[in-house]
Amino acid sequence: MLFRIDPTGDEPLYSQLAAQVRAAAARGELADGERLPAARDLAASLEINLHTVLRAYQDLRAEGLVELRRGRGAVVTAGAVRDVSPLHDAIQAVVDTARRLGVSPDTTLALVKEALR
């Protein structure tokens, strides 16, 4: 899995990392039992603090998406791997409608976030 971060973005770096793992799981790109990169290696490759990566992994553990195992690192759980294709279809319908109506991505995202509360 390739991670990318935007150090100048508004979203915290740990949150950016966790979001990428969530999205990859939702797209079916991660398998049950698959290991994420070692925190030290990922921190070094992204040139960020080790604790930033650990915070992302801890957040993912709290959500039940990964297990943190001593000596094995972060491992994707079965709960992270599920078929969300109906959700993808619904999201695509929202995107298509927003484009047709000329609604900006920021406004669309704000409406979705509000609906999820």
ZAMIRO-400756 format. One record per atom (N, C-alpha, C): atom name; residue number from 1; residue in three letters; x, y, z. Coordinates in nm, 3 decimals. Atoms other than C-alpha are relative to their C-alpha. Example, Ala and Ser with C-alpha at 12.3 -4.5 7.8 and 13.67 -1.06 7.14 Angstrom:
BEGIN
  atom    n  res        X        Y        Z
     N    1  ALA    0.089   -0.119    0.000
    CA    1  ALA    1.230   -0.450    0.780
     C    1  ALA    0.090    0.120    0.000
     N    2  SER   -0.082   -0.119   -0.006
    CA    2  SER    1.367   -0.106    0.714
     C    2  SER   -0.077    0.109    0.073
//
This chain:
BEGIN
  atom    n  res        X        Y        Z
     N    1  MET    0.084   -0.117    0.000
    CA    1  MET    0.000    0.000    0.000
     C    1  MET    0.089    0.123    0.000
     N    2  LEU   -0.077   -0.123    0.012
    CA    2  LEU    0.135    0.340   -0.098
     C    2  LEU   -0.070    0.110    0.079
     N    3  PHE    0.054   -0.109   -0.080
    CA    3  PHE    0.083    0.620    0.152
     C    3  PHE    0.050    0.133   -0.052
     N    4  ARG   -0.037   -0.138    0.037
    CA    4  ARG    0.081    0.988    0.064
     C    4  ARG   -0.058    0.094    0.104
     N    5  ILE    0.048   -0.099   -0.095
    CA    5  ILE    0.052    1.279    0.299
     C    5  ILE    0.023    0.139   -0.056
     N    6  ASP   -0.016   -0.140    0.036
    CA    6  ASP    0.013    1.651    0.256
     C    6  ASP    0.036    0.077    0.127
     N    7  PRO   -0.041   -0.068   -0.123
    CA    7  PRO    0.220    1.820    0.526
     C    7  PRO   -0.053    0.142    0.012
     N    8  THR    0.052   -0.137   -0.004
    CA    8  THR    0.069    2.157    0.433
     C    8  THR   -0.151    0.004    0.015
     N    9  GLY    0.146    0.006   -0.008
    CA    9  GLY   -0.292    2.038    0.454
     C    9  GLY   -0.053    0.032    0.138
     N   10  ASP    0.066   -0.031   -0.127
    CA   10  ASP   -0.541    2.125    0.727
     C   10  ASP   -0.018   -0.123    0.087
     N   11  GLU    0.025    0.125   -0.074
    CA   11  GLU   -0.599    1.761    0.824
     C   11  GLU    0.131   -0.048    0.064
     N   12  PRO   -0.121    0.052   -0.065
    CA   12  PRO   -0.352    1.620    1.080
     C   12  PRO    0.058   -0.119   -0.077
     N   13  LEU   -0.067    0.106    0.075
    CA   13  LEU   -0.096    1.379    0.935
     C   13  LEU   -0.050   -0.139    0.042
     N   14  TYR    0.047    0.132   -0.045
    CA   14  TYR   -0.211    1.086    1.152
     C   14  TYR   -0.139   -0.029   -0.056
     N   15  SER    0.135    0.016    0.054
    CA   15  SER   -0.566    1.143    1.031
     C   15  SER    0.005   -0.032   -0.150
     N   16  GLN   -0.018    0.029    0.143
    CA   16  GLN   -0.451    1.145    0.668
     C   16  GLN    0.039   -0.146   -0.021
     N   17  LEU   -0.043    0.140    0.012
    CA   17  LEU   -0.277    0.809    0.718
     C   17  LEU   -0.116   -0.096    0.029
     N   18  ALA    0.111    0.087   -0.038
    CA   18  ALA   -0.575    0.651    0.894
     C   18  ALA   -0.108    0.000   -0.109
     N   19  ALA    0.102   -0.010    0.105
    CA   19  ALA   -0.812    0.777    0.623
     C   19  ALA    0.038   -0.083   -0.123
     N   20  GLN   -0.044    0.078    0.116
    CA   20  GLN   -0.601    0.611    0.354
     C   20  GLN   -0.019   -0.150    0.024
     N   21  VAL    0.022    0.142   -0.032
    CA   21  VAL   -0.618    0.275    0.532
     C   21  VAL   -0.150   -0.031   -0.005
     N   22  ARG    0.145    0.020    0.004
    CA   22  ARG   -0.996    0.312    0.579
     C   22  ARG   -0.049   -0.011   -0.144
     N   23  ALA    0.043   -0.001    0.140
    CA   23  ALA   -1.041    0.394    0.211
     C   23  ALA    0.046   -0.126   -0.073
     N   24  ALA   -0.050    0.122    0.065
    CA   24  ALA   -0.822    0.104    0.098
     C   24  ALA   -0.081   -0.122    0.043
     N   25  ALA    0.083    0.111   -0.049
    CA   25  ALA   -1.022   -0.134    0.317
     C   25  ALA   -0.136    0.005   -0.066
     N   26  ALA    0.132   -0.014    0.062
    CA   26  ALA   -1.348    0.002    0.178
     C   26  ALA    0.002   -0.037   -0.148
     N   27  ARG   -0.012    0.035    0.143
    CA   27  ARG   -1.222   -0.045   -0.178
     C   27  ARG    0.034   -0.147   -0.020
     N   28  GLY   -0.034    0.141    0.012
    CA   28  GLY   -1.130   -0.405   -0.101
     C   28  GLY    0.145   -0.025   -0.034
     N   29  GLU   -0.141    0.013    0.033
    CA   29  GLU   -0.759   -0.345   -0.147
     C   29  GLU    0.082   -0.066    0.111
     N   30  LEU   -0.068    0.063   -0.113
    CA   30  LEU   -0.670   -0.493    0.193
     C   30  LEU   -0.068   -0.133    0.033
     N   31  ALA    0.053    0.131   -0.034
    CA   31  ALA   -0.711   -0.855    0.293
     C   31  ALA    0.012   -0.024    0.151
     N   32  ASP   -0.005    0.039   -0.139
    CA   32  ASP   -0.784   -1.002    0.634
     C   32  ASP    0.137   -0.061    0.029
     N   33  GLY   -0.131    0.051   -0.038
    CA   33  GLY   -0.450   -1.066    0.806
     C   33  GLY    0.116    0.070   -0.067
     N   34  GLU   -0.107   -0.072    0.069
    CA   34  GLU   -0.255   -0.835    0.576
     C   34  GLU    0.069    0.096    0.096
     N   35  ARG   -0.077   -0.088   -0.087
    CA   35  ARG    0.022   -0.645    0.750
     C   35  ARG    0.017    0.137   -0.065
     N   36  LEU   -0.032   -0.136    0.044
    CA   36  LEU    0.052   -0.270    0.721
     C   36  LEU    0.150    0.020    0.020
     N   37  PRO   -0.144   -0.023   -0.017
    CA   37  PRO    0.402   -0.125    0.695
     C   37  PRO    0.035    0.023    0.147
     N   38  ALA   -0.047   -0.025   -0.136
    CA   38  ALA    0.603   -0.121    1.015
     C   38  ALA    0.000    0.150    0.025
     N   39  ALA    0.013   -0.142   -0.031
    CA   39  ALA    0.550    0.211    1.191
     C   39  ALA    0.132    0.075   -0.023
     N   40  ARG   -0.131   -0.066    0.019
    CA   40  ARG    0.924    0.292    1.190
     C   40  ARG    0.031    0.019   -0.147
     N   41  ASP   -0.028   -0.008    0.144
    CA   41  ASP    0.958    0.215    0.821
     C   41  ASP   -0.087    0.104   -0.068
     N   42  LEU    0.091   -0.096    0.061
    CA   42  LEU    0.652    0.416    0.728
     C   42  LEU    0.037    0.143    0.038
     N   43  ALA   -0.040   -0.134   -0.045
    CA   43  ALA    0.760    0.713    0.939
     C   43  ALA    0.126    0.045   -0.074
     N   44  ALA   -0.124   -0.036    0.070
    CA   44  ALA    1.106    0.706    0.779
     C   44  ALA   -0.026    0.031   -0.146
     N   45  SER    0.025   -0.022    0.143
    CA   45  SER    0.971    0.677    0.424
     C   45  SER   -0.078    0.129   -0.026
     N   46  LEU    0.079   -0.123    0.016
    CA   46  LEU    0.728    0.966    0.477
     C   46  LEU    0.067    0.122    0.064
     N   47  GLU   -0.074   -0.105   -0.070
    CA   47  GLU    0.981    1.166    0.680
     C   47  GLU   -0.088    0.073    0.101
     N   48  ILE    0.084   -0.054   -0.106
    CA   48  ILE    0.740    1.211    0.969
     C   48  ILE    0.037   -0.069    0.131
     N   49  ASN   -0.028    0.054   -0.131
    CA   49  ASN    0.753    1.137    1.340
     C   49  ASN   -0.063   -0.137    0.017
     N   50  LEU    0.051    0.134   -0.027
    CA   50  LEU    0.711    0.776    1.448
     C   50  LEU   -0.132    0.004    0.076
     N   51  HIS    0.121   -0.008   -0.080
    CA   51  HIS    0.443    0.881    1.697
     C   51  HIS   -0.122    0.039   -0.083
     N   52  THR    0.110   -0.034    0.091
    CA   52  THR    0.234    1.022    1.412
     C   52  THR   -0.058   -0.127   -0.061
     N   53  VAL    0.044    0.127    0.057
    CA   53  VAL    0.218    0.678    1.249
     C   53  VAL   -0.068   -0.085    0.108
     N   54  LEU    0.058    0.078   -0.109
    CA   54  LEU    0.153    0.510    1.584
     C   54  LEU   -0.138    0.051    0.038
     N   55  ARG    0.132   -0.058   -0.031
    CA   55  ARG   -0.137    0.750    1.649
     C   55  ARG   -0.103   -0.046   -0.104
     N   56  ALA    0.091    0.046    0.105
    CA   56  ALA   -0.292    0.658    1.313
     C   56  ALA   -0.036   -0.147    0.022
     N   57  TYR    0.024    0.142   -0.022
    CA   57  TYR   -0.252    0.287    1.387
     C   57  TYR   -0.087   -0.021    0.124
     N   58  GLN    0.081    0.013   -0.122
    CA   58  GLN   -0.399    0.331    1.736
     C   58  GLN   -0.146    0.038   -0.027
     N   59  ASP    0.137   -0.038    0.036
    CA   59  ASP   -0.702    0.512    1.593
     C   59  ASP   -0.068   -0.112   -0.078
     N   60  LEU    0.055    0.110    0.080
    CA   60  LEU   -0.752    0.229    1.344
     C   60  LEU   -0.030   -0.121    0.089
     N   61  ARG    0.026    0.109   -0.095
    CA   61  ARG   -0.723   -0.024    1.627
     C   61  ARG   -0.128    0.028    0.079
     N   62  ALA    0.119   -0.036   -0.077
    CA   62  ALA   -0.986    0.165    1.827
     C   62  ALA   -0.128   -0.020   -0.081
     N   63  GLU    0.115    0.019    0.088
    CA   63  GLU   -1.219    0.139    1.526
     C   63  GLU   -0.019   -0.147   -0.037
     N   64  GLY    0.010    0.142    0.031
    CA   64  GLY   -1.155   -0.235    1.497
     C   64  GLY    0.047   -0.037   -0.139
     N   65  LEU   -0.047    0.028    0.136
    CA   65  LEU   -0.989   -0.210    1.156
     C   65  LEU    0.133   -0.074   -0.003
     N   66  VAL   -0.128    0.070   -0.009
    CA   66  VAL   -0.647   -0.333    1.265
     C   66  VAL    0.021   -0.052    0.142
     N   67  GLU   -0.048    0.046   -0.129
    CA   67  GLU   -0.495   -0.531    1.547
     C   67  GLU    0.147    0.036    0.007
     N   68  LEU   -0.142   -0.029   -0.018
    CA   68  LEU   -0.161   -0.422    1.688
     C   68  LEU    0.060   -0.116    0.076
     N   69  ARG   -0.060    0.120   -0.058
    CA   69  ARG    0.052   -0.727    1.757
     C   69  ARG    0.149    0.023    0.019
     N   70  ARG   -0.143   -0.014   -0.028
    CA   70  ARG    0.390   -0.719    1.924
     C   70  ARG    0.079   -0.091   -0.093
     N   71  GLY   -0.084    0.077    0.091
    CA   71  GLY    0.648   -0.829    1.674
     C   71  GLY   -0.055   -0.016   -0.140
     N   72  ARG    0.060    0.011    0.133
    CA   72  ARG    0.403   -0.832    1.383
     C   72  ARG   -0.052    0.132   -0.051
     N   73  GLY    0.047   -0.131    0.041
    CA   73  GLY    0.288   -0.472    1.379
     C   73  GLY   -0.150    0.007   -0.015
     N   74  ALA    0.143   -0.021    0.024
    CA   74  ALA   -0.049   -0.358    1.249
     C   74  ALA   -0.050   -0.098   -0.105
     N   75  VAL    0.055    0.103    0.087
    CA   75  VAL   -0.257   -0.636    1.094
     C   75  VAL   -0.149    0.029   -0.023
     N   76  VAL    0.138   -0.028    0.037
    CA   76  VAL   -0.585   -0.583    0.908
     C   76  VAL   -0.091   -0.109    0.056
     N   77  THR    0.095    0.095   -0.058
    CA   77  THR   -0.883   -0.746    1.081
     C   77  THR   -0.108   -0.036   -0.102
     N   78  ALA    0.110    0.044    0.088
    CA   78  ALA   -1.170   -0.933    0.921
     C   78  ALA   -0.109    0.106   -0.006
     N   79  GLY    0.102   -0.104   -0.003
    CA   79  GLY   -1.401   -0.649    1.027
     C   79  GLY    0.027    0.114   -0.096
     N   80  ALA   -0.035   -0.108    0.093
    CA   80  ALA   -1.213   -0.410    0.799
     C   80  ALA   -0.031   -0.038   -0.144
     N   81  VAL    0.018    0.049    0.135
    CA   81  VAL   -1.271   -0.628    0.495
     C   81  VAL   -0.146   -0.041   -0.019
     N   82  ARG    0.140    0.032    0.024
    CA   82  ARG   -1.632   -0.621    0.381
     C   82  ARG   -0.043    0.063   -0.134
     N   83  ASP    0.051   -0.048    0.128
    CA   83  ASP   -1.832   -0.560    0.065
     C   83  ASP   -0.079    0.128    0.022
     N   84  VAL    0.069   -0.128   -0.012
    CA   84  VAL   -1.928   -0.195    0.050
     C   84  VAL   -0.040    0.054   -0.137
     N   85  SER    0.036   -0.044    0.135
    CA   85  SER   -2.018   -0.188   -0.318
     C   85  SER   -0.133    0.075   -0.004
     N   86  PRO    0.122   -0.082    0.001
    CA   86  PRO   -2.375   -0.067   -0.241
     C   86  PRO    0.027    0.145    0.043
     N   87  LEU   -0.035   -0.135   -0.044
    CA   87  LEU   -2.221    0.229   -0.059
     C   87  LEU    0.072    0.075   -0.112
     N   88  HIS   -0.068   -0.064    0.114
    CA   88  HIS   -1.991    0.299   -0.355
     C   88  HIS   -0.102    0.047   -0.104
     N   89  ASP    0.103   -0.037    0.098
    CA   89  ASP   -2.293    0.301   -0.584
     C   89  ASP   -0.077    0.124    0.046
     N   90  ALA    0.075   -0.115   -0.053
    CA   90  ALA   -2.480    0.543   -0.357
     C   90  ALA    0.085    0.126   -0.004
     N   91  ILE   -0.090   -0.117    0.003
    CA   91  ILE   -2.179    0.773   -0.332
     C   91  ILE    0.014    0.051   -0.143
     N   92  GLN   -0.011   -0.042    0.139
    CA   92  GLN   -2.140    0.774   -0.709
     C   92  GLN   -0.126    0.074   -0.044
     N   93  ALA    0.125   -0.069    0.033
    CA   93  ALA   -2.507    0.874   -0.739
     C   93  ALA    0.000    0.141    0.058
     N   94  VAL   -0.008   -0.134   -0.060
    CA   94  VAL   -2.448    1.164   -0.498
     C   94  VAL    0.095    0.088   -0.080
     N   95  VAL   -0.098   -0.076    0.078
    CA   95  VAL   -2.140    1.274   -0.694
     C   95  VAL   -0.060    0.043   -0.134
     N   96  ASP    0.062   -0.032    0.130
    CA   96  ASP   -2.327    1.256   -1.025
     C   96  ASP   -0.104    0.110    0.015
     N   97  THR    0.102   -0.101   -0.024
    CA   97  THR   -2.616    1.459   -0.883
     C   97  THR    0.062    0.135    0.033
     N   98  ALA   -0.067   -0.125   -0.037
    CA   98  ALA   -2.384    1.719   -0.730
     C   98  ALA    0.060    0.066   -0.124
     N   99  ARG   -0.059   -0.057    0.123
    CA   99  ARG   -2.204    1.764   -1.063
     C   99  ARG   -0.109    0.057   -0.090
     N  100  ARG    0.110   -0.045    0.086
    CA  100  ARG   -2.532    1.792   -1.252
     C  100  ARG   -0.058    0.132    0.050
     N  101  LEU    0.056   -0.122   -0.059
    CA  101  LEU   -2.653    2.061   -1.009
     C  101  LEU    0.104    0.111    0.016
     N  102  GLY   -0.106   -0.101   -0.014
    CA  102  GLY   -2.318    2.241   -1.005
     C  102  GLY    0.038    0.028    0.145
     N  103  VAL   -0.034   -0.016   -0.141
    CA  103  VAL   -2.268    2.189   -0.631
     C  103  VAL    0.148   -0.035    0.018
     N  104  SER   -0.144    0.019   -0.018
    CA  104  SER   -1.905    2.218   -0.522
     C  104  SER    0.029   -0.125    0.083
     N  105  PRO   -0.037    0.116   -0.083
    CA  105  PRO   -1.719    1.919   -0.374
     C  105  PRO   -0.001    0.031    0.149
     N  106  ASP    0.000   -0.037   -0.142
    CA  106  ASP   -1.678    2.107   -0.044
     C  106  ASP   -0.142    0.004    0.057
     N  107  THR    0.139   -0.007   -0.045
    CA  107  THR   -2.051    2.173   -0.017
     C  107  THR   -0.060   -0.140    0.006
     N  108  THR    0.050    0.138    0.002
    CA  108  THR   -2.132    1.814   -0.115
     C  108  THR    0.051   -0.076    0.121
     N  109  LEU   -0.058    0.069   -0.115
    CA  109  LEU   -1.894    1.681    0.149
     C  109  LEU   -0.062    0.048    0.130
     N  110  ALA    0.063   -0.055   -0.121
    CA  110  ALA   -2.041    1.914    0.411
     C  110  ALA   -0.140   -0.057    0.019
     N  111  LEU    0.134    0.057   -0.008
    CA  111  LEU   -2.390    1.787    0.328
     C  111  LEU    0.003   -0.147    0.042
     N  112  VAL   -0.013    0.141   -0.036
    CA  112  VAL   -2.279    1.424    0.354
     C  112  VAL    0.037   -0.012    0.148
     N  113  LYS   -0.041    0.005   -0.141
    CA  113  LYS   -2.104    1.486    0.687
     C  113  LYS   -0.117    0.035    0.092
     N  114  GLU    0.117   -0.040   -0.080
    CA  114  GLU   -2.416    1.659    0.821
     C  114  GLU   -0.100   -0.114    0.006
     N  115  ALA    0.096    0.111    0.004
    CA  115  ALA   -2.633    1.367    0.713
     C  115  ALA    0.046   -0.118    0.085
     N  116  LEU   -0.053    0.112   -0.079
    CA  116  LEU   -2.404    1.121    0.894
     C  116  LEU   -0.010    0.024    0.151
     N  117  ARG    0.007   -0.030   -0.145
    CA  117  ARG   -2.447    1.295    1.229
     C  117  ARG   -0.127   -0.046    0.061
//
